[in-house]
Amino acid sequence: MSEAVTQVEDIEIRLLLDALVQRYHYDFRQYAFASLRRRLRAARAALGFASYGAMQDALLHDETVLPRLLGYLTVQVSEMFRDPEYFRAIRESVVPHLRTYPSLKVWVAGCSTGEELYSLVILFREEGLENRTLFYATDINPEALRMARDGVYALDRIRGFTENHRRSGGRWSLSEYYSAAYGRAVFAQSLRERVVFSDHSLVSDAVFGEMNLISCRNVMIYFDRTLQDRAVGLFRDSLARRGFLGLGSRESLRFSAHAGAFRAFAADERIYQKCEA
């Protein structure tokens, strides 16, 4: 693709993103542009639009286009107890601190289809903290939130989930938490009893509570630097004193304008603690 064609394509994409904000209030303009371009190319091909102009016209006049487009713009790749060392560090190093609180709030930001949420609820149940904890699971994709609420996953994924759970220090068999039928694993309703599912955007929404633990993994890698700083500032303001922030294995606070508000708690696992001051 020539430089001139790419330049025109980028203009069309930015117009499409502007239309998405003005029509539906979903703002992707500060996401990493190269990644957005790849995803929008895939969306245009899969949804059968000849141009981004045609996609924009359909988006403005047909509300059924929005959820299909969001499926490409938001990344829904996850698994339970992904990066088991992260969850082991929470179990062995963070939980002892959390035990000292009579009540807890945990925010899973960018919860996608719920795998990370259920991982944390199961971990907290196994450590005896579930009954004193309120979990907030947020995402900007309504379809992903629906799937998270349902807690239903393909049965062929369970072997990987089970191995991750074991490696994370799981105390019981993962099979204790789901029932299997018709090629699906349905996680127990009891795991959702202390969960609040809600739409929330790290791009535009504000603080909504004081948290003891925020887990936002493999979300900020899709943001540009300005939006990363906004998100980290939001997490800083949302955390209680000495609260914990967990990021993905390829994410860091090293270059954030708000890095001084945190100290590395379990550096290898990208877990940070908010400083007292």
N, C-alpha and C positions, 0 to 999 in steps of 0.2 A: 504494500500500500504506500503510495507516494506521500511526501510530506504535506503537500497541498490538500490531498484528500483527507489525511488524518486531521489536519487543522480544521477543515469544514466539519468533520465528524465530531470533533471536540466541541465546537460551537453548538452543534445540534444537541449534543448530550447536555451541555450546560443549560440550554433552553428547556430541555425536558426536565431537568432537575428543578429549575425555577418553577415550572408548571406544577410539579409534584408538591412543592412547598405551598404555592398559592392555592391550589385546589384542595389538597388533603392534609397539609401541615406536616408532612414527612420531609425532613431535611437531611439530604445526603451530600450536600454541597461541600462539606469539609471532610468527607471520607477520602481516603487515598485514591487519587484519580485514576491511576493505571489499573488498579483493581476494579474500580467501578466500570471503566471502559470494557474490560474483559467480560464482566458479568452482564453488562447491557448488550454487548454483541451477542452473547449466548441467549439472552432474553428475546432480542429481536428476531433471531433465527428460529427459536423454539415457538414463539407466539405468532410467527408468520407475517411480520410487518416488513414492508419493502424499504422503509426508511424510519429514522427516528422521528421525523415530522409526522408520519402516519401513526406511530406509537403514541406521540404526544396528543394528537387529535383524539385517538381512541380513549386515552387516559382521561382527558378532559370531559368527554361526553358519555362514557360507559364505565360505571363504577365497578363492574365485574372485572375490569382489567387490573385494577389496583392490587387485589390479593395475589394475582398471578405474577405481577411484576415484583411485588415484595418478596416472593419466594426466591427470586434471583438476586435481589439487592441485599437481602439479609442472609448471612451465612448460617446454615443449619447443619453443621457438621459437629457431632459430639458423641460421646459415649460415657457410660457410667464409670466413675472412678478413673477417668482419663488421667494419665500421668500419676500412677498410684503413689509415687513418692510424695506428691503434693498432699494427698489425703492422709498418708501416714504421718507427715509432719504436723498436720492439723490435729490428728488424733493424739500424737505423742507430745507435742510441744505447745500447741495453742489451747487444746481442751483443758489442761491443768489450770491455766489462767482463767478460762471461762467458768470453771467450776466454782470460782469464788463469788459469782454474781447470783443473786436470787432469781433474776429473770434476764432473758437474753433476746436480742433481735439480730437476725441474720438476713442479709440481702444478697440474693443471687441476681446480679445485674447482667442482662443479656442472657436470660435463662434458656433461650432457644426452645427445644422441644422437651426439656425437663430432665435430661440425664444428670446434669450436675446437681440440680435441686434434689433429686431423689438420693443421690450419693451422699449429700450432706445430711438429709433427714435420717437416712439409715445409720450413718456414722454417729449422729447425735443420739439416736435411739440406743445404739450399742454402748454408748458411753454414759447413758443415763441422764442425758440433758434435754431430750426431746420435749418432755412435759413442761419444761420451764422456758421453752424457746418459741418465738414467733418467727416464721420464715416469710420473707417477701420475695416473690419470683416475678421479675419484670422483663418485658421485651417489647419491641415496637411492632412485631409481626403478630397480628391477631390469630392467624392460623397456627403459628408455632405455640402460642399460649394455649390454644384449644387442645393441641396435642399434648402439651405438658399437663394440663388438667386431667386429660384422659388417662395418662400413664400407661399407654399401650405401645409395646415395641415388638418388632419382628422376633420370632423365637430364635432365628439363626444368629441373632446378635448376643444372645444371653451367654454363650460360652465365653466370649471376650469380656463381657461385663463381670462374669463370675471370677475369671482369672484376675482381673483388675482389683476386684473387691478383696480377694485373698491376699494379693500383694500389698494392698493398702493397710493390712492388719485387721481385716474383718473378723469379728468374733464368732459369727455364726455363718451358716450357709446362706448365700443370696437367695436360694429357693424358698427361704422362710418368708420372703416379702412379696412374692408374686404367685399367681396361678397361671397355668399354661393350658391353652386350648386353641384348636383350629389354626395352628401356626403362629399364635401370638402369645406374648407374656403380658398379663394385666397386673400391674402393681397395686398393692392393697390400698383401699380407700383410706385406711387409717393413717397412711403416710401423708395424706393431704389435709388432715384435720386441722393442722396448725399452720397451714400455708395460705397466704394471700397472694393471688395471681392478679397482676395489674399491668396495663400498658404504661410504659415510662420510657422517655427518650433521654439519653445522655447528651443529646445535642441541644435540647431546648427546655427540658423540665428541671424542676428545682429539687432541693432536699425535701424529703417527706417523713423523716424520722431519725432517731439517734440509734445507730447500729453498733453492735459489738464485733461483728465480723461481716465484711463485704467480700464476696468472691466474684470477680469479673475477669474471666479467663478467655483469652483468644478473641477478644472483642476489639481492644484498642489497636491491634495491629492493622485494622482496616481504617483507622482514623489518620488524618494529617496531624502535624505537631500541635497546631492551635486547638484542635478538638481533643487531642489527648490531654492537653493541659486543662481544658475545661472539665473533662471527666475526672481527672485526678483531684482537681479542686473541689468538685462535687463530692467525691468520696471523702476527702479530708473533712469537709463540713458536715458530712453525714455520720462520721465515726465518733463514738464516745472517746473520752480520754483513754489512752492505751488500747484502743480498739485495733483490730487487725484487718489488713487488706491483702487479698490473694490475687495474683495476676497469672497469666499464662506463661509457659516456659520460654516463649520468645519475646516477652514483654518486660519492661523495666521502668523504674522511676528515675534512672540515672540522669536523663536529660530534661526531666520535668521541672517547670518553674516552681513546683510545690514539693520538690524532693526533700527540702529541709524540714518539712512537717512530719517526716517519717524516718524511722531507723530500720535497717535491714534486720529482720528477726530470724528468718530461715532463708538466707540469701539464695542458696542453690534451688530452692523450691519457689522462689519469688513471693515470699510472704513477708509483709512489712507491718510494723506496729506504729501507730500514731504516737508522736512524742507528747509529753505531758503539757508542755508550754503551748 
